[in-house]
């Protein structure tokens, strides 16, 4: 009996991933308002009824996109900030983090597009929990780098940096010119952090 369930569970996980990949494409191209469960199901090669067996509505899909994005971003970000301490090379750290964000944006276009329509700072946004965890991680990293600024100031500055990077990446060119835009973004964020915190 156990061996009979394993293939079904594997197929179910694969189907969920297909649906989420389709949702990334659908929302990335059409926006959250323009995307629908019919279009997502069609991209996934499923009937709408089959999609509903996994997700009851579009809100459940966007919540799952946010959870998948968080699962993809935390390991590389956590690894990058783990070694930060007093005297850390802030330019190198920020360049790495912005590069990681740029790669994530390309592989999660639907998630980034939905953050434009349902901003993560709103408590009802599927991306709100992602934002809070990223802010916690980066605020702790700036604190570890040696700033003595009040916690509220650090979090506010980190939030501004995170939102600036998110907005810039949504509008950054895909293809030629993207590397230059991402590099300029990293330099700008690093300069701002140095000026604000002298780290």
Residue, then its C-alpha position, 0 to 999 in steps of 0.5 A: x500500500x505504501x508503494x502504491x501511494x508514493x507514485x501518486x504523491x510524486x505525480x501530485x507534486x509534479x502537477x502542483x509544480x506544473x500549475x505553479x510554473x504556469x501561474x508564473x508565466x500567466x501572471x508574469x505576462x498578464x498581471x494578476x488582474x488579467x490572469x485567470x484559472x482557465x489560462x493557468x490550467x491551459x498552460x499547465x495542460x490541465x482542465x480547470x476541474x483538475x486545477x481546482x483539485x489542487x487549488x480552490x481559487x487564484x488566491x490559493x495559487x498566489x499564496x503557493x507562489x509566495x511560499x515557493x519563492x520564499x523557499x527558493x530565496x532563503x537558502x542563498x540569501x541566508x548563506x550570503x549573510x551568514x558570514x557578515x560581521x564587522x568589517x565585512x566587504x559591504x559592496x561584495x555582499x550587496x552585489x551578491x544579494x542583488x545578483x541573487x535577487x535578479x536571478x530569482x526575479x527571472x525564475x519567478x516573473x509571476x511572483x514579482x508581477x503580483x508584488x506590483x499589484x499587491x505590494x508586500x507591505x500590505x498585510x493582505x498581500x501573498x508576499x507580505x510574509x516573504x517581505x517580513x522574513x527578508x527584512x528580518x534576515x537583512x536587518x540582522x545582517x546590517x546589525x551584524x556588520x557593526x552599526x549601532x543605529x536604532x533597530x527601527x532605523x535599520x529596519x526602515x532603511x533595509x525596507x527601502x533597499x529591499x523595495x528599491x531592488x524589487x521595483x527596479x528588477x521588475x522594470x530592468x531589461x531582460x537580455x542585453x543591458x540587464x547586467x549593467x542595470x543590476x550592477x548599477x542597482x547594487x552599487x547604488x544600494x551599497x552606497x546608500x547603506x554605507x552612507x546611512x550606517x558607516x558599515 
